[in-house]
Amino acid sequence: MKRSFLVVVLAASILLISSLVFVVTSINPEVSERAEETTKVEKSIDQSGKVQSSLLTRVMIWHTAYFAFLEHPVIGIGAYSFPFSSYQYYHLPRMIFEDFVEGRTPHVTFIAVAVETGLIGLFAFLFFLIASLKFSYDSIKRSKSFEDSSFSLLLFGPLVYITISMLMTDAWLWGQGMILWGILLGFNLWNRKRIFQKNINKNLAITPDFDTLIQNK
């Protein structure tokens, strides 16, 4: 690619993101207010002692998850069990635990996997996640037409988004999130098989058969 093209794309991306942020904050000012509340730790707790920052409540959950992981670092405390067994591992005051931790998930996919399935489960999950991304990316590289490349890219993009959002949520491990993720993985498998078969048929059409080779000789 030409350097000028990359500069134009970068400038357009910055302009688009800036415009999007401006439009969103203009339509819904609560978005910017929520971002400010997340970054201002000194305003996390009001005068009555009520926690105002969602980041601080997550830190309380992660604090308990950390001690749960220390108790069972290899195999974890059990899949999907943290909301029900976190009371065994908390080191916070009981009132704070009951208000902000009890019955809640770790809110970060990788933390949830590490706590509930241990290092064994975390390594297996990371292997699966990286393999699925590579699997989908290979479909883009093996695409021979613009249509196939565009379709493969459209299927690869959501997997990248899911991977990034796992740093902020664990919704992809249960419910509709897991079902949607599974459907996207299924589409990627189908697309890879389709591209492989298409390339094989194209190679067979180009390569002459044995009888043709004999006649040419």
C-alpha positions as CSV (number, residue, x, y, z in Angstrom):
1,M,0.0,0.0,0.0
2,K,1.1,3.6,-0.7
3,R,2.1,5.7,2.3
4,S,-0.4,8.4,1.2
5,F,-3.2,5.9,1.3
6,L,-2.4,4.8,4.9
7,V,-2.2,8.4,6.0
8,V,-5.6,9.1,4.5
9,V,-7.1,6.0,6.1
10,L,-5.7,6.9,9.5
11,A,-6.9,10.5,9.3
12,A,-10.4,9.4,8.2
13,S,-10.5,6.9,11.0
14,I,-9.6,9.5,13.6
15,L,-12.2,11.9,12.2
16,L,-14.9,9.2,12.1
17,I,-14.2,8.1,15.7
18,S,-14.2,11.8,16.9
19,S,-17.5,12.5,15.1
20,L,-19.0,9.3,16.6
21,V,-18.0,10.3,20.1
22,F,-19.4,13.8,19.6
23,V,-22.7,12.5,18.3
24,V,-23.1,10.0,21.1
25,T,-22.3,12.4,23.8
26,S,-24.6,15.0,22.2
27,I,-27.5,12.5,22.1
28,N,-26.9,10.9,25.5
29,P,-24.7,13.1,27.9
30,E,-24.9,10.3,30.4
31,V,-22.2,8.4,28.4
32,S,-19.5,11.1,29.1
33,E,-20.7,11.4,32.7
34,R,-20.3,7.7,33.2
35,A,-16.8,7.8,31.8
36,E,-15.9,10.6,34.1
37,E,-17.3,8.7,37.1
38,T,-15.2,5.7,36.2
39,T,-11.9,7.6,36.1
40,K,-12.5,9.9,39.2
41,V,-11.7,7.6,42.1
42,E,-12.0,10.3,44.7
43,K,-15.7,10.6,43.8
44,S,-16.3,6.8,43.9
45,I,-18.0,7.0,47.3
46,D,-20.5,9.7,48.4
47,Q,-20.9,11.1,51.8
48,S,-23.5,8.5,52.8
49,G,-21.0,5.7,52.0
50,K,-22.7,4.6,48.8
51,V,-20.4,3.4,46.0
52,Q,-20.9,5.5,42.8
53,S,-18.2,4.1,40.6
54,S,-18.8,0.8,38.7
55,L,-15.0,0.4,38.5
56,L,-14.7,0.4,42.3
57,T,-17.4,-2.3,42.6
58,R,-15.5,-4.4,40.1
59,V,-12.3,-4.0,42.0
60,M,-14.1,-5.4,45.1
61,I,-15.2,-8.4,43.0
62,W,-11.7,-8.9,41.6
63,H,-10.2,-8.7,45.1
64,T,-12.4,-11.7,46.1
65,A,-11.6,-13.5,42.8
66,Y,-7.9,-13.1,43.5
67,F,-8.1,-14.9,46.8
68,A,-10.3,-17.6,45.3
69,F,-7.6,-18.1,42.6
70,L,-4.9,-18.4,45.3
71,E,-6.9,-21.1,47.0
72,H,-7.2,-23.3,43.8
73,P,-4.7,-22.0,41.2
74,V,-4.5,-25.2,39.2
75,I,-8.0,-26.5,38.6
76,G,-10.1,-23.6,39.9
77,I,-13.1,-23.5,42.1
78,G,-15.5,-24.9,39.5
79,A,-17.0,-23.6,36.3
80,Y,-19.7,-21.0,36.8
81,S,-19.5,-21.4,40.6
82,F,-18.0,-18.0,41.6
83,P,-21.3,-16.2,42.2
84,F,-22.4,-19.0,44.6
85,S,-19.1,-19.8,46.4
86,S,-17.4,-16.4,46.6
87,Y,-18.5,-16.2,50.2
88,Q,-15.8,-18.7,51.0
89,Y,-13.0,-16.5,49.8
90,Y,-13.8,-12.8,50.6
91,H,-11.6,-10.7,52.8
92,L,-13.7,-7.6,52.6
93,P,-16.0,-6.4,55.4
94,R,-19.1,-8.6,55.3
95,M,-21.5,-5.7,54.6
96,I,-19.5,-4.6,51.5
97,F,-19.3,-8.2,50.3
98,E,-23.0,-8.7,50.6
99,D,-23.8,-5.4,48.8
100,F,-21.3,-5.5,45.9
101,V,-19.8,-9.0,45.5
102,E,-22.1,-11.8,46.5
103,G,-24.0,-13.4,43.6
104,R,-22.0,-11.5,41.0
105,T,-19.6,-12.8,38.3
106,P,-16.0,-11.6,37.9
107,H,-17.1,-9.3,35.0
108,V,-13.9,-10.1,33.0
109,T,-13.8,-13.3,30.9
110,F,-10.2,-14.1,31.5
111,I,-10.5,-13.6,35.3
112,A,-13.6,-15.7,35.4
113,V,-11.9,-18.6,33.5
114,A,-8.8,-18.4,35.6
115,V,-10.7,-18.4,38.9
116,E,-13.3,-21.1,38.0
117,T,-11.1,-23.4,35.9
118,G,-7.6,-22.6,37.1
119,L,-4.4,-22.3,35.1
120,I,-5.3,-25.5,33.2
121,G,-8.6,-24.1,32.0
122,L,-7.1,-20.7,31.3
123,F,-4.3,-22.1,29.0
124,A,-6.9,-24.3,27.2
125,F,-9.2,-21.3,26.8
126,L,-6.4,-19.1,25.4
127,F,-5.4,-21.8,23.0
128,F,-9.0,-22.2,21.8
129,L,-9.4,-18.4,21.4
130,I,-6.1,-17.9,19.5
131,A,-6.8,-20.9,17.3
132,S,-10.2,-19.6,16.4
133,L,-8.8,-16.2,15.4
134,K,-6.0,-17.8,13.4
135,F,-8.6,-20.2,11.8
136,S,-10.7,-17.3,10.7
137,Y,-7.8,-15.1,9.6
138,D,-6.5,-18.0,7.4
139,S,-9.8,-17.8,5.5
140,I,-9.0,-14.2,4.5
141,K,-5.5,-15.2,3.3
142,R,-6.8,-18.1,1.3
143,S,-9.6,-16.1,-0.4
144,K,-8.9,-15.6,-4.1
145,S,-11.7,-13.2,-5.0
146,F,-12.8,-9.8,-3.6
147,E,-16.2,-11.3,-2.6
148,D,-14.6,-14.1,-0.6
149,S,-12.1,-11.7,1.0
150,S,-14.9,-9.3,2.0
151,F,-17.1,-12.1,3.4
152,S,-14.2,-13.6,5.4
153,L,-13.3,-10.2,6.8
154,L,-16.9,-9.7,7.9
155,L,-16.7,-13.0,9.8
156,F,-13.3,-12.2,11.3
157,G,-14.2,-8.8,12.6
158,P,-16.8,-10.0,15.2
159,L,-14.3,-12.5,16.6
160,V,-11.8,-9.7,17.1
161,Y,-14.5,-7.6,18.8
162,I,-15.5,-10.5,21.1
163,T,-11.9,-11.1,22.1
164,I,-11.4,-7.4,23.0
165,S,-14.7,-7.2,24.8
166,M,-13.7,-10.2,26.9
167,L,-11.4,-7.7,28.8
168,M,-14.5,-5.9,30.0
169,T,-17.2,-8.5,30.3
170,D,-17.7,-12.2,30.8
171,A,-21.1,-12.3,29.0
172,W,-19.6,-14.4,26.2
173,L,-19.3,-17.4,28.6
174,W,-23.1,-17.8,29.2
175,G,-26.5,-17.1,27.9
176,Q,-27.1,-15.4,24.6
177,G,-23.5,-14.2,24.4
178,M,-22.2,-17.8,24.3
179,I,-24.9,-18.8,21.7
180,L,-24.0,-15.8,19.4
181,W,-20.3,-16.6,19.8
182,G,-20.9,-20.2,18.8
183,I,-23.0,-19.2,15.8
184,L,-20.1,-17.0,14.6
185,L,-17.6,-19.8,15.1
186,G,-19.9,-22.1,13.1
187,F,-20.1,-19.6,10.2
188,N,-16.3,-19.3,10.2
189,L,-16.0,-23.1,10.0
190,W,-18.4,-23.2,7.1
191,N,-16.7,-20.3,5.3
192,R,-13.3,-21.9,5.6
193,K,-14.6,-25.2,4.2
194,R,-16.3,-23.4,1.4
195,I,-13.1,-21.5,0.4
196,F,-11.0,-24.7,0.6
197,Q,-13.5,-26.5,-1.7
198,K,-13.6,-23.6,-4.1
199,N,-9.8,-23.5,-4.3
200,I,-9.6,-27.3,-4.9
201,N,-12.2,-27.1,-7.7
202,K,-10.3,-24.2,-9.3
203,N,-7.0,-26.1,-9.2
204,L,-8.6,-29.2,-10.7
205,A,-10.0,-27.1,-13.5
206,I,-6.6,-25.6,-14.2
207,T,-4.6,-28.8,-13.9
208,P,-5.0,-31.0,-17.0
209,D,-6.0,-34.7,-16.5
210,F,-3.8,-37.7,-17.3
211,D,-5.3,-38.4,-20.7
212,T,-4.7,-34.9,-21.8
213,L,-1.1,-35.1,-20.8
214,I,-0.6,-38.3,-22.8
215,Q,-2.2,-36.8,-25.9
216,N,0.0,-33.7,-25.7
217,K,3.1,-36.0,-25.4
